Amino acid sequence: MPLRLAPEQSIADASAAMARAFAEAGLDSPQRDARFLLQGLLGLDGAQLFSASSRPLGEAAEIVSAAATRRLAHEPVSRILGKREFYGREFIVTPDVLDPRPDTEAIVDLALEVVKSSGLAGRPIRIADIGTGSGILIATLLAELPEATGVATDVSLAALDVARQNARKLGVADRIEFVATSGLSGCEGPFDLVVSNPPYIPAEDIAGLEREVKDFDPRLALDGGPDGLDVYREIARQTLNLPRPLRVVVEVGSTQADAVEGVFSDAGAQPLARRRDLGGHVRAVAMEIHL
């Protein structure tokens, strides 16, 4: 059922009506979703939203109603607003890319830890981001490592376009080469660091995912093959042909750390470190391939 809000309704009343409707629809965080939608659509921060709570919606009623109706259909707030915060920065999100998760920040944390522990901090290192999607990994890493340059690959031209836009927003586009390819095919090393958040959901498990994921994330960004490890195997095969030493940091499913490390051990990699996500699951693993 669509939610219709009236122009004369106050922002506070609209927020309460949205939260009630979201709760009745079984959404996990109804009040937060209502607040974030209103902030994003009205261009207000949290304090401003509170101080303007008695103000009527006015002409914004139609836009807010449409957004609330989309959320009732389980479309994520970030997709409705077209943006997502990641590692303290704002990124563009479109239907062509995976909606970045807070847990994915574990990759950035672990990658920066590896760079530091390997003595590469402050040096002009080269980073490859496989399956870059919205570009959050490569753009964030280059923003954190001002001496670094990178290559971002994806099989989706639409995703690469989003990644370029995000790189421009962060002022790092001139340090990234965007390549339409699978894995690192056609990309020449050397690379000091390879990062990736590959598709790792077993194909038969996708139908059981939350609607926010299965109905709105591109299947290409979710489907990791029969056991969820297909893309890890591709990355591991390609690292065999890259100059060494090489460090690899990848996101993994909550139960996949051992299996992924096993895939890379066959390519000569040794486990380096792990990083847990907000829920306490191992979410990122780092490997090193020596000379």
URGI-V684699 format. One record per residue. RES is the residue in one letter. SS is DSSP state (hx for helix, st for strand, lp for the rest). D_FIRST is the distance of its C-alpha to the first C-alpha in whole Angstrom. Layout:
BEGIN
res	ss	d_first
RES	SS	D_FIRST
RES	SS	D_FIRST
END
This chain:
BEGIN
res	ss	d_first
M	lp	0
P	lp	4
L	lp	7
R	lp	9
L	lp	13
A	lp	16
P	lp	19
E	lp	21
Q	lp	19
S	st	22
I	hx	21
A	hx	21
D	hx	19
A	hx	16
S	hx	17
A	hx	17
A	hx	14
M	hx	12
A	hx	15
R	hx	13
A	hx	10
F	hx	11
A	hx	14
E	hx	11
A	lp	10
G	lp	14
L	lp	14
D	lp	18
S	lp	19
P	hx	16
Q	hx	19
R	hx	20
D	hx	18
A	hx	17
R	hx	20
F	hx	21
L	hx	18
L	hx	20
Q	hx	23
G	hx	23
L	hx	21
L	hx	23
G	lp	26
L	lp	27
D	lp	29
G	hx	28
A	hx	31
Q	hx	30
L	hx	26
F	hx	28
S	hx	30
A	lp	28
S	lp	25
S	lp	26
R	lp	26
P	st	23
L	lp	21
G	hx	22
E	hx	22
A	hx	20
A	hx	17
E	hx	15
I	hx	16
V	hx	15
S	hx	11
A	hx	11
A	hx	13
A	hx	10
T	hx	7
R	hx	10
R	hx	11
L	hx	8
A	lp	9
H	lp	12
E	lp	14
P	lp	17
V	hx	18
S	hx	21
R	hx	20
I	hx	17
L	hx	20
G	lp	23
K	st	25
R	st	26
E	st	29
F	st	32
Y	lp	35
G	lp	35
R	st	34
E	st	31
F	st	30
I	st	28
V	lp	26
T	lp	25
P	lp	23
D	lp	27
V	lp	28
L	lp	27
D	lp	25
P	lp	28
R	lp	28
P	hx	30
D	hx	32
T	hx	33
E	hx	36
A	hx	38
I	hx	39
V	hx	40
D	hx	42
L	hx	44
A	hx	45
L	hx	46
E	hx	48
V	hx	49
V	hx	51
K	hx	52
S	hx	54
S	lp	55
G	lp	57
L	lp	55
A	lp	53
G	lp	55
R	lp	56
P	lp	55
I	lp	53
R	st	51
I	st	47
A	st	45
D	st	41
I	st	40
G	lp	37
T	lp	36
G	lp	33
S	lp	32
G	lp	35
I	hx	35
L	hx	38
I	hx	40
A	hx	39
T	hx	39
L	hx	42
L	hx	44
A	hx	43
E	hx	45
L	lp	48
P	lp	49
E	lp	52
A	lp	50
T	st	49
G	st	46
V	st	45
A	st	41
T	st	41
D	st	38
V	lp	37
S	lp	34
L	hx	35
A	hx	32
A	hx	32
L	hx	36
D	hx	35
V	hx	32
A	hx	35
R	hx	37
Q	hx	35
N	hx	35
A	hx	38
R	hx	39
K	hx	37
L	hx	39
G	lp	42
V	lp	43
A	hx	43
D	hx	46
R	hx	47
I	st	45
E	st	45
F	st	42
V	st	43
A	st	41
T	lp	42
S	lp	42
G	lp	43
L	lp	46
S	lp	47
G	lp	49
C	lp	49
E	lp	53
G	lp	53
P	lp	55
F	lp	52
D	lp	52
L	st	49
V	st	46
V	st	42
S	st	39
N	lp	36
P	lp	36
P	lp	33
Y	lp	34
I	st	31
P	lp	33
A	hx	31
E	hx	31
D	hx	29
I	hx	26
A	hx	24
G	hx	24
L	lp	23
E	lp	20
R	hx	17
E	hx	18
V	hx	21
K	hx	21
D	lp	18
F	lp	19
D	lp	23
P	lp	25
R	hx	27
L	hx	30
A	hx	30
L	lp	29
D	st	31
G	lp	35
G	lp	36
P	lp	37
D	lp	38
G	lp	36
L	lp	40
D	hx	40
V	hx	40
Y	hx	42
R	hx	45
E	hx	44
I	hx	45
A	hx	48
R	hx	49
Q	hx	49
T	hx	51
L	lp	54
N	lp	55
L	lp	54
P	lp	57
R	lp	57
P	lp	57
L	st	53
R	st	50
V	st	47
V	st	44
V	st	41
E	st	37
V	lp	37
G	lp	35
S	lp	35
T	lp	38
Q	lp	39
A	hx	42
D	hx	45
A	hx	44
V	hx	43
E	hx	47
G	hx	48
V	hx	47
F	hx	49
S	hx	52
D	lp	53
A	lp	53
G	lp	55
A	st	53
Q	st	53
P	st	51
L	st	51
A	st	48
R	st	45
R	st	42
R	st	39
D	lp	36
L	lp	34
G	lp	33
G	lp	37
H	lp	37
V	st	39
R	st	37
A	st	40
V	st	43
A	st	46
M	st	49
E	st	52
I	st	55
H	lp	58
L	lp	61
END
